[in-house]
Amino acid sequence: MYDVIIVGAGAAGLTAAIYTCRKKLKTLIVSIDVGGQTNLTSHIENYPGTGAMHGIELMRKFQNEAIGFGAELIMGKVNKVDMSVNRSAISDHAQKPQVFDKIENSFRVGLANGETYDCKALILAYGKVPKSLGIEGEEKFMGRGVSTCVTCDLPLYKNRDVAVIGGGNSAVEGALESSTIARKVYLLHRRDSFRADEVTIEKLKNNAQIELVLNSIPLKVIGDKNVEGVEVENIITKEKKELKVDGIFIEIGYIVDTSFVQHLVKVNERKEIIVDDRGNTSHPGIFAAGDITPVPFKQTVIAAGDGSKAALECYRWLTGGKGAVLDWTH
Ligand SMILES: Cc1cc2nc3c(=O)[nH]c(=O)nc-3n(C[C@H](O)[C@H](O)[C@H](O)COP(=O)(O)OP(=O)(O)OC[C@H]3O[C@@H](n4cnc5c(N)ncnc54)[C@H](O)[C@@H]3O)c2cc1C
């Protein structure tokens, strides 16, 4: 029985582990990979105190600290989370009600390989994954011209040409943001109108640096070592052409998979796990942090901060509200 199991070894999960381990909680991290989405950025410049470095290098530091403080880490995909109710403990309940309370608040985490692990508290920090286009070259050039994060990678394209793909708010805002740094911006959308706020669309129409490529879909990413262009097709005329660009931003949304926890915790319309400002979910003993929650501005430093909050709140919960001094004013 672990005190806490953390699902996900990205910035949120690894930071949570540093905090739970420093509170001497027996901690297990279960994750598909170590580092999460931060690994995808070749040049993280906005994580304070470290200087610019590859995302993988930054996440390696997080991992070393979490393991150094005593976290156990196993690789695997979690696909089941349940309350682990023990029948014999229930029969004990008449004599010892406190036993039931403890058992009621323990969880069983199931992995895709069939293994299960039990814990008293759970921190869900398994992020979200940007949707991909599924076209030739997309994976090959990820981090070498293809990006799913305008805010993160735009500074690499000063006075260069980029294409932003998508038709929602994030794509339109991404194109507008790109036009402040890049030389030329193509906004590629498969329809002829955008699903964005009117004010934002108005700004788009008045921006001479942005060329709209409508009713068009990307077919393949072109390049040798880095991106050199994208082949696109007009879905009405079937005409194909190449847009010569140095960067391609895919802004078509994210996928959150909360299917295996929705019977326990409340989620919003985007399926993100709803939390309060300390990482409490709607279920006692289950906490969540990072991109899996509705937190705005999905960023590494924000995920890390939320991971620390969820861990301290988890410790407070496990110690019956007696633990964790919450700020320095007390
Ligand atoms: C291309 C790109 C560039 C970015 N650049 C920057 C940047 O420069 N600066 C910045 O601040 N932010 C950047 N971001 C955003 C930042 O990476 C995220 O906000 C941050 O990684 C969120 O951390 P997280 O721990 O919440 O989730 P994640 O990083 O997504 O980590 C989730 C972890 O959970 C694991 N996992 C997922 N599902 C399961 C499961 N079912 N079972 C077990 N484990 C699971 C994953 O393998 C992963 O290890 C970028 C994002 C992308 C995609």
The ligand as an ORCA input file, in Angstrom:
! r2SCAN-3c Opt
* xyz 0 1
  C       5.706     21.084    -28.535
  C       5.470     21.707    -27.187
  C       6.324     22.697    -26.768
  C       6.119     23.266    -25.522
  N       6.993     24.242    -25.128
  C       6.841     24.798    -23.906
  C       7.746     25.807    -23.465
  O       8.676     26.196    -24.190
  N       7.557     26.293    -22.217
  C       6.545     25.910    -21.401
  O       6.460     26.375    -20.276
  N       5.654     24.972    -21.806
  C       5.775     24.420    -23.037
  N       4.864     23.487    -23.467
  C       3.739     23.127    -22.574
  C       4.233     22.179    -21.460
  O       5.032     21.166    -22.034
  C       3.048     21.564    -20.717
  O       2.242     22.590    -20.179
  C       3.543     20.679    -19.569
  O       4.316     19.626    -20.096
  C       2.382     20.089    -18.768
  O       2.917     19.216    -17.814
  P       2.033     18.053    -17.184
  O       2.918     17.372    -16.213
  O       0.750     18.587    -16.721
  O       1.674     17.082    -18.406
  P       2.594     16.306    -19.443
  O       3.849     17.013    -19.713
  O       1.682     16.015    -20.589
  O       2.963     14.944    -18.708
  C       2.016     13.934    -18.558
  C       2.712     12.619    -18.262
  O       1.697     11.632    -18.033
  C       1.988     10.479    -18.787
  N       0.721      9.812    -19.093
  C      -0.257     10.205    -19.952
  N      -1.282      9.353    -19.928
  C      -0.962      8.392    -19.016
  C      -1.609      7.224    -18.551
  N      -2.818      6.865    -18.980
  N      -0.950      6.451    -17.652
  C       0.268      6.793    -17.184
  N       0.933      7.892    -17.598
  C       0.325      8.686    -18.498
  C       2.733     10.968    -20.002
  O       3.519      9.912    -20.526
  C       3.578     12.092    -19.399
  O       4.763     11.606    -18.874
  C       5.043     22.876    -24.702
  C       4.186     21.865    -25.126
  C       4.397     21.286    -26.349
  C       3.472     20.170    -26.793
*
